[in-house]
Amino acid sequence: MAPAQYHDELVLLKELREMLPDSKYIFVSERGEVMSTDAVRKLLGRLAAQAGLDIKVHCHMMRHACGYYLVNQGYNTREIQDFLGHRDIKHTEKYTKLNARRFLNFDWGDL
């Protein structure tokens, strides 16, 4: 059984599987086929424009956003490294550097 923190994701993936029982992909086109990299790039661009973002959005930003989100949710660096598929922990550590909450549990004693 999956840990509780994954419950929502599993429910959504099961619903997606019911909607597209013959597809092995998560991101599909209107025809139920795998979306090309260019299609995903264009979709992100349209969504960024609709959201009023004044920056050029690219697919890799989603990966970074996921890393920062996991850090802010309290997952440890090794779990995030494994999830993102980083071979070297240095690539994962960049996500923890911007999280000020990482200092909350420090015991400063009688300083």
Secondary structure, DSSP 8 states (H G I E B T S, - for coil): ---GGGHHHHHHHHHHHHHSTT---SSB-TTSSB--HHHHHHHHHHHHHHTT--S---THHHHHHHHHHHHHTT--HHHHHHHHT-SSHHHHHHHHTT-GGGGTT---TT-
